[in-house]
């Protein structure tokens, strides 16, 4: 365990990779029932 272990969070931070122990965007996966924002809102 430690910096060399790519299965741990610390190892992923050191290696610069993402996965189960270090998700890329954890906030995106938390709220599934939230309404999706429009990418290009209509302008008047």
C-alpha positions as CSV (number, residue, x, y, z in Angstrom):
1,X,0.0,0.0,0.0
2,X,1.2,3.5,-0.7
3,X,2.2,5.6,-3.7
4,X,3.1,2.6,-5.8
5,X,-0.2,0.8,-5.3
6,X,-2.5,1.8,-8.2
7,X,-5.5,0.3,-6.5
8,X,-5.5,2.9,-3.7
9,X,-6.5,6.5,-3.8
10,X,-3.0,7.7,-2.9
11,X,-1.5,5.5,-5.7
12,X,-4.0,6.9,-8.2
13,X,-3.2,10.5,-7.3
14,X,0.5,9.7,-7.6
15,X,0.0,7.9,-11.0
16,X,-2.4,10.6,-12.2
17,X,-5.1,8.0,-13.1
18,X,-8.8,7.6,-12.3
19,X,-10.9,4.6,-11.4
20,X,-13.2,3.1,-8.7
21,X,-11.2,4.4,-5.7
22,X,-10.7,7.9,-7.4
23,X,-13.7,8.8,-9.6
24,X,-13.1,11.7,-12.1
25,X,-16.3,13.6,-11.3
26,X,-18.0,12.3,-8.2
27,X,-20.6,15.2,-8.1
28,X,-22.0,14.1,-11.5
29,X,-23.0,10.6,-10.3
30,X,-24.6,11.6,-7.0
31,X,-27.9,13.2,-8.2
32,X,-29.6,11.1,-10.8
33,X,-33.1,12.7,-10.3
34,X,-31.8,16.3,-10.9
35,X,-33.1,17.9,-14.2
36,X,-30.5,18.2,-16.9
37,X,-29.4,21.7,-17.8
38,X,-29.8,22.9,-21.4
39,X,-26.4,23.2,-23.1
40,X,-27.5,26.1,-25.4
41,X,-30.3,28.1,-23.9
42,X,-32.5,30.0,-26.4
43,X,-31.6,33.6,-26.7
44,X,-34.1,36.4,-27.3
